[in-house]
Amino acid sequence: MAADNIALDQTPYWVALTSVAGIGPTRMRRLLEYFGDAERAWSATLGDLIVSGLERRAAEALAAARRTTDPEREMARLEAAGVRALTWESEGYPQRLREVDDAPPVLFALGDFAPPDTWAVAVVGTRRATHYGREVTARLSAELAEAGVTVISGLAKGIDTIAHQSALEAGGRTVAVLGSGLDVIYPPENRALARRIIEEGRGAVVSEYPLGTQPDAVNFPPRNRIVSGLSLGVLVVEAPEKSGALITVGFALEQGRDVFAVPGPITSHSSAGTNRLLKQGAKCVTSARDILDELDMQMVSEHVEAVRALPADPTERMLMELLQESSQHVDELTNRSGLPSSTVSAILTMMELKGMVRHLGGMHYSAR
């Protein structure tokens, strides 16, 4: 990862590059690998862009964008709107999402991510929720929030809205992922809900789309990969056979996330999709405890308190770097770090509580 000051200097160019039509995760990686950083990629000649492997159409679009886009001016617009731009190189970019193959190169955010958001579950479903769906969503979202789990959803009507509201009312955290720019909250009736998430400091509203992007139908399916990418698992409460929520399930499976579903009446069109998921192997949920047990999240509150009690420090970062190479015995970590064995053991215990490392037995540890 680049040093923080370099990442900050490069952010305007990340924002400018990803505002160009056709520059997504794959092409962004190609540009970074060839040019070394975003500024050089942004300034490259048309010929060099094509030599880098960029298709002519995308290269011409990028070259044309340079004539109308000023990276520093775009950053000023974001700052004026209170929006932060998090790139793959930013320290604040959610780690779980960063590990997804098609993670957005830039994630725009209102509000903040926090240590508790490491333990997150997506709650999704139909926009046309029945009374049953609304009641179940409110109950399960509140139970998850009370257990210290952050609720992720898409701020859409129906199930999404209830999931966000219920998490907040239970005193928990929630993250809303939009299919539009952060200055174009959609649906409009949820502007107050988005504002509440931000102003109460209880989560974030995020999007991969630049300011001014309208809520076009083509934006929502890709948005769902972020919903699942931020989460440990995806819970589908109520969904008909062709619900958009099932697109989120597809992304979840690709990303190796657990999929949960709430059983519904076999006579209900709105539960046809969830009942089919159960037939296909989704885990049946009748209470939040089913999810907490399956994901081994029974002690989320304790994990959160450990993170708050002991923020990451240089020693933790050093041990994490050593463990990135391979799993190691405490004695080996002690020798390589130059620290007393008692200090290494104590720090590893706290890092395990934070969910940063895993104890493999026999005093061997690995990075999560």
C-alpha positions as CSV (number, residue, x, y, z in Angstrom):
1,M,0.0,0.0,0.0
2,A,1.3,3.5,-0.8
3,A,2.1,5.8,2.0
4,D,-0.8,7.9,3.3
5,N,0.6,11.2,1.9
6,I,1.1,9.6,-1.5
7,A,-2.4,8.1,-1.4
8,L,-3.9,11.5,-0.5
9,D,-2.0,13.2,-3.3
10,Q,-3.2,10.6,-5.8
11,T,-6.8,10.7,-4.8
12,P,-7.9,13.5,-7.3
13,Y,-6.5,11.4,-10.2
14,W,-8.3,8.3,-9.0
15,V,-11.5,10.3,-8.9
16,A,-10.9,11.7,-12.3
17,L,-10.0,8.4,-13.9
18,T,-13.0,6.6,-12.5
19,S,-15.4,9.3,-13.7
20,V,-14.5,8.3,-17.3
21,A,-17.1,6.0,-18.9
22,G,-15.6,2.5,-19.2
23,I,-12.8,2.9,-16.6
24,G,-13.9,0.3,-14.0
25,P,-12.0,-2.0,-11.7
26,T,-10.3,-4.1,-14.4
27,R,-9.1,-1.2,-16.5
28,M,-8.1,0.7,-13.5
29,R,-5.8,-2.1,-12.4
30,R,-4.4,-2.3,-15.9
31,L,-3.6,1.4,-15.8
32,L,-2.0,1.3,-12.4
33,E,0.1,-1.8,-13.3
34,Y,1.4,-0.1,-16.4
35,F,1.9,3.5,-15.3
36,G,2.6,3.0,-11.7
37,D,0.2,5.5,-10.3
38,A,-3.1,7.3,-11.1
39,E,-1.5,10.7,-11.9
40,R,0.7,9.2,-14.6
41,A,-2.2,7.3,-16.1
42,W,-4.4,10.4,-16.1
43,S,-1.6,12.4,-17.9
44,A,-0.6,9.7,-20.4
45,T,-0.8,10.2,-24.2
46,L,-3.4,8.5,-26.2
47,G,-0.7,6.2,-27.7
48,D,0.6,5.2,-24.3
49,L,-2.9,4.5,-23.1
50,I,-3.4,2.1,-26.0
51,V,0.0,0.5,-25.5
52,S,-0.9,-0.1,-21.8
53,G,-3.7,-2.4,-23.0
54,L,-6.6,0.1,-22.8
55,E,-9.0,-0.4,-25.7
56,R,-9.0,2.5,-28.2
57,R,-12.5,3.6,-27.3
58,A,-11.8,3.8,-23.6
59,A,-8.4,5.5,-24.3
60,E,-10.1,8.1,-26.4
61,A,-12.8,8.7,-23.8
62,L,-10.0,9.3,-21.2
63,A,-8.1,11.6,-23.4
64,A,-11.3,13.6,-24.1
65,A,-12.1,13.7,-20.4
66,R,-8.9,15.5,-19.7
67,R,-10.1,18.5,-21.7
68,T,-13.1,19.0,-19.5
69,T,-12.2,17.5,-16.1
70,D,-10.0,19.2,-13.6
71,P,-9.1,16.6,-10.8
72,E,-8.5,19.3,-8.2
73,R,-11.8,21.0,-9.0
74,E,-13.6,17.6,-8.7
75,M,-12.0,17.2,-5.2
76,A,-13.3,20.7,-4.3
77,R,-16.8,19.7,-5.3
78,L,-16.6,16.6,-3.1
79,E,-15.3,18.7,-0.2
80,A,-18.1,21.2,-0.6
81,A,-20.6,18.4,-0.4
82,G,-19.0,16.8,2.6
83,V,-18.1,13.7,0.6
84,R,-14.9,11.7,1.1
85,A,-13.3,9.7,-1.7
86,L,-11.8,6.4,-0.5
87,T,-9.6,4.6,-3.0
88,W,-8.0,1.1,-2.9
89,E,-5.0,2.8,-1.4
90,S,-6.9,4.7,1.3
91,E,-6.6,3.5,4.9
92,G,-10.3,4.0,5.4
93,Y,-11.4,1.9,2.5
94,P,-13.4,-1.1,4.0
95,Q,-11.0,-4.1,4.1
96,R,-13.6,-6.7,3.3
97,L,-14.8,-4.9,0.2
98,R,-11.2,-4.2,-0.9
99,E,-10.7,-8.0,-1.1
100,V,-13.5,-8.4,-3.7
101,D,-12.2,-8.8,-7.3
102,D,-14.4,-6.1,-8.7
103,A,-14.3,-3.7,-5.8
104,P,-14.9,-0.1,-6.9
105,P,-11.6,1.8,-7.3
106,V,-13.2,4.8,-5.6
107,L,-15.9,4.6,-3.0
108,F,-17.6,7.9,-2.2
109,A,-18.8,8.3,1.4
110,L,-21.0,10.5,3.6
111,G,-20.5,9.6,7.2
112,D,-17.8,7.2,8.5
113,F,-17.0,3.5,8.7
114,A,-16.1,2.4,12.2
115,P,-14.5,-0.8,13.7
116,P,-17.9,-2.3,14.4
117,D,-18.6,-2.4,10.6
118,T,-16.2,-5.2,10.4
119,W,-19.1,-7.3,11.6
120,A,-21.8,-6.6,9.1
121,V,-24.7,-8.5,7.6
122,A,-26.7,-7.3,4.5
123,V,-30.5,-7.4,4.9
124,V,-32.2,-7.2,1.5
125,G,-35.6,-7.9,-0.1
126,T,-38.5,-6.7,-2.2
127,R,-39.5,-3.1,-2.6
128,R,-43.2,-4.3,-2.3
129,A,-42.9,-5.8,1.2
130,T,-46.0,-7.5,2.7
131,H,-47.0,-7.0,6.3
132,Y,-45.2,-10.2,7.1
133,G,-42.0,-9.1,5.4
134,R,-42.1,-5.7,7.1
135,E,-42.6,-7.3,10.5
136,V,-39.9,-9.9,10.1
137,T,-37.4,-7.3,8.7
138,A,-37.9,-5.0,11.6
139,R,-37.5,-7.8,14.1
140,L,-34.4,-9.4,12.6
141,S,-32.6,-6.1,11.8
142,A,-33.2,-4.9,15.4
143,E,-31.9,-8.2,16.8
144,L,-28.8,-7.9,14.7
145,A,-28.2,-4.3,15.6
146,E,-28.7,-5.1,19.3
147,A,-26.0,-7.8,19.0
148,G,-23.5,-5.3,17.7
149,V,-23.9,-6.2,14.0
150,T,-23.9,-3.4,11.4
151,V,-26.8,-3.7,9.0
152,I,-26.0,-3.1,5.3
153,S,-28.7,-2.4,2.7
154,G,-29.5,-0.4,-0.4
155,L,-31.8,2.4,0.9
156,A,-34.5,1.2,-1.5
157,K,-38.2,1.2,-0.6
158,G,-39.6,-1.7,1.3
159,I,-37.3,-4.2,3.0
160,D,-34.2,-2.0,2.7
161,T,-35.8,1.0,4.3
162,I,-37.1,-1.0,7.2
163,A,-33.8,-2.7,7.7
164,H,-32.0,0.7,8.0
165,Q,-34.7,2.2,10.2
166,S,-34.9,-0.7,12.6
167,A,-31.1,-0.9,13.0
168,L,-31.1,2.8,14.0
169,E,-34.0,2.5,16.3
170,A,-32.3,-0.4,18.1
171,G,-29.3,1.8,18.7
172,G,-27.1,0.1,16.1
173,R,-25.2,1.1,13.0
174,T,-26.2,0.8,9.3
175,V,-24.6,1.5,5.9
176,A,-26.7,2.4,2.9
177,V,-25.3,1.7,-0.6
178,L,-26.7,3.9,-3.4
179,G,-27.1,3.4,-7.1
180,S,-26.7,7.2,-7.7
181,G,-24.5,10.0,-6.7
182,L,-24.5,11.0,-3.1
183,D,-26.1,14.3,-3.9
184,V,-29.0,12.5,-5.6
185,I,-30.5,10.4,-2.8
186,Y,-33.0,7.9,-4.2
187,P,-35.8,7.3,-3.5
188,P,-36.3,11.0,-2.5
189,E,-38.6,10.0,0.4
190,N,-35.5,8.4,2.0
191,R,-33.5,11.6,2.1
192,A,-34.4,12.1,5.8
193,L,-33.3,8.5,6.6
194,A,-30.0,9.0,4.8
195,R,-29.5,12.3,6.7
196,R,-30.3,10.6,10.0
197,I,-27.6,7.9,9.4
198,I,-25.0,10.6,8.7
199,E,-26.0,13.2,11.3
200,E,-26.4,10.7,14.2
201,G,-22.9,9.3,13.4
202,R,-24.4,5.8,13.2
203,G,-23.0,4.6,9.9
204,A,-22.5,5.8,6.3
205,V,-24.2,6.4,3.0
206,V,-21.9,5.3,0.1
207,S,-21.7,5.0,-3.6
208,E,-19.3,4.2,-6.4
209,Y,-20.9,6.8,-8.6
210,P,-19.7,10.4,-9.0
211,L,-21.7,13.4,-7.8
212,G,-24.6,14.2,-10.1
213,T,-25.2,10.6,-11.2
214,Q,-28.9,10.0,-11.6
215,P,-30.5,6.7,-10.3
216,D,-30.5,4.9,-13.7
217,A,-31.8,1.3,-13.7
218,V,-28.4,0.0,-15.0
219,N,-26.7,1.3,-11.8
220,F,-28.5,-0.9,-9.3
221,P,-27.3,-4.4,-10.2
222,P,-23.6,-3.4,-9.9
223,R,-24.5,-1.6,-6.7
224,N,-25.5,-4.9,-5.2
225,R,-22.0,-6.3,-5.3
226,I,-21.0,-3.6,-2.9
227,V,-23.8,-4.5,-0.5
228,S,-22.7,-8.1,-0.4
229,G,-19.0,-7.1,-0.5
230,L,-19.2,-5.1,2.7
231,S,-20.9,-8.0,4.5
232,L,-20.1,-11.3,6.1
233,G,-23.4,-12.7,4.9
234,V,-26.6,-11.7,3.1
235,L,-30.1,-12.2,4.5
236,V,-33.0,-12.2,2.1
237,V,-36.2,-11.6,4.0
238,E,-38.8,-11.5,1.3
239,A,-38.4,-11.7,-2.4
240,P,-40.4,-12.9,-5.4
241,E,-38.8,-15.1,-8.1
242,K,-37.4,-12.2,-10.1
243,S,-36.5,-9.8,-7.3
244,G,-33.4,-7.6,-7.5
245,A,-32.4,-9.0,-4.1
246,L,-31.6,-12.3,-5.8
247,I,-28.9,-10.4,-7.8
248,T,-27.3,-9.6,-4.5
249,V,-27.3,-13.3,-3.7
250,G,-25.5,-14.1,-6.9
251,F,-22.7,-11.6,-6.0
252,A,-22.6,-13.0,-2.4
253,L,-22.0,-16.5,-3.7
254,E,-19.3,-15.3,-6.1
255,Q,-17.6,-13.5,-3.2
256,G,-17.8,-16.5,-0.8
257,R,-20.4,-14.9,1.5
258,D,-23.0,-16.9,3.4
259,V,-26.6,-16.7,2.2
260,F,-29.5,-16.7,4.5
261,A,-33.3,-16.7,3.8
262,V,-36.5,-16.3,5.8
263,P,-39.1,-18.9,5.0
264,G,-42.5,-17.5,3.9
265,P,-46.0,-18.8,3.1
266,I,-46.0,-21.1,0.1
267,T,-49.1,-19.2,-1.1
268,S,-47.2,-15.9,-1.1
269,H,-45.8,-14.6,-4.4
270,S,-43.5,-12.3,-2.4
271,S,-41.8,-15.3,-0.7
272,A,-41.4,-17.5,-3.8
273,G,-37.7,-16.3,-4.2
274,T,-36.8,-16.9,-0.6
275,N,-38.4,-20.3,-0.5
276,R,-36.5,-21.3,-3.6
277,L,-33.2,-20.1,-2.0
278,L,-33.9,-22.4,0.9
279,K,-34.4,-25.4,-1.5
280,Q,-31.1,-24.5,-3.1
281,G,-29.2,-24.6,0.2
282,A,-29.5,-21.1,1.7
283,K,-29.5,-21.2,5.5
284,C,-32.9,-20.9,7.1
285,V,-33.4,-18.0,9.5
286,T,-36.2,-17.5,12.0
287,S,-34.2,-15.4,14.4
288,A,-30.9,-13.4,14.4
289,R,-29.4,-16.1,16.5
290,D,-29.4,-18.4,13.5
291,I,-27.1,-15.9,11.7
292,L,-24.9,-15.1,14.7
293,D,-24.3,-18.8,15.3
294,E,-23.6,-19.6,11.7
295,L,-21.1,-16.8,11.3
296,D,-19.6,-17.3,14.8
297,M,-20.5,-13.8,15.8
298,Q,-21.9,-14.5,19.3
299,M,-19.3,-12.2,20.8
300,V,-19.5,-9.3,18.5
301,S,-20.0,-6.8,21.3
302,E,-16.9,-8.0,23.0
303,H,-14.9,-7.7,19.8
304,V,-16.2,-4.2,19.3
305,E,-15.2,-3.2,22.8
306,A,-11.8,-4.6,22.3
307,V,-11.3,-2.6,19.1
308,R,-12.4,0.6,20.9
309,A,-10.2,-0.1,23.9
310,L,-7.0,-0.7,22.0
311,P,-6.7,1.1,18.7
312,A,-4.2,-0.2,16.1
313,D,-0.6,0.8,17.0
314,P,2.8,0.4,15.3
315,T,3.4,-2.9,17.1
316,E,0.1,-4.4,15.9
317,R,0.9,-3.3,12.4
318,M,4.4,-4.9,12.6
319,L,3.0,-8.2,13.7
320,M,0.3,-8.1,11.0
321,E,3.0,-7.5,8.4
322,L,4.9,-10.5,9.6
323,L,1.7,-12.7,9.6
324,Q,0.8,-11.6,6.1
325,E,3.7,-13.8,4.9
326,S,2.5,-17.0,6.5
327,S,1.2,-18.4,9.8
328,Q,3.8,-18.3,12.5
329,H,4.6,-19.6,15.9
330,V,4.7,-17.1,18.8
331,D,8.4,-17.9,19.3
332,E,9.2,-17.0,15.7
333,L,7.2,-13.8,16.0
334,T,9.1,-13.0,19.1
335,N,12.5,-13.5,17.5
336,R,11.6,-11.5,14.3
337,S,9.9,-8.6,16.2
338,G,12.6,-8.3,18.9
339,L,9.8,-7.9,21.5
340,P,9.5,-9.8,24.8
341,S,7.5,-13.0,24.4
342,S,5.0,-11.8,27.0
343,T,4.3,-8.6,25.0
344,V,3.9,-10.6,21.8
345,S,1.4,-13.0,23.4
346,A,-0.6,-10.2,25.0
347,I,-0.8,-8.2,21.8
348,L,-1.8,-11.3,19.8
349,T,-4.6,-12.0,22.3
350,M,-6.0,-8.5,21.7
351,M,-5.6,-8.8,18.0
352,E,-7.6,-12.0,18.1
353,L,-10.4,-10.3,19.9
354,K,-10.4,-7.6,17.3
355,G,-10.8,-10.2,14.6
356,M,-7.4,-9.3,13.1
357,V,-5.7,-12.7,13.6
358,R,-6.7,-16.3,14.1
359,H,-5.2,-18.7,16.6
360,L,-4.6,-22.0,14.8
361,G,-3.6,-23.9,17.9
362,G,-0.2,-24.9,19.2
363,M,0.7,-21.2,19.6
364,H,0.5,-20.7,15.8
365,Y,-1.3,-17.5,14.5
366,S,-2.3,-16.3,11.1
367,A,-3.7,-13.1,9.7
368,R,-7.4,-13.1,9.0
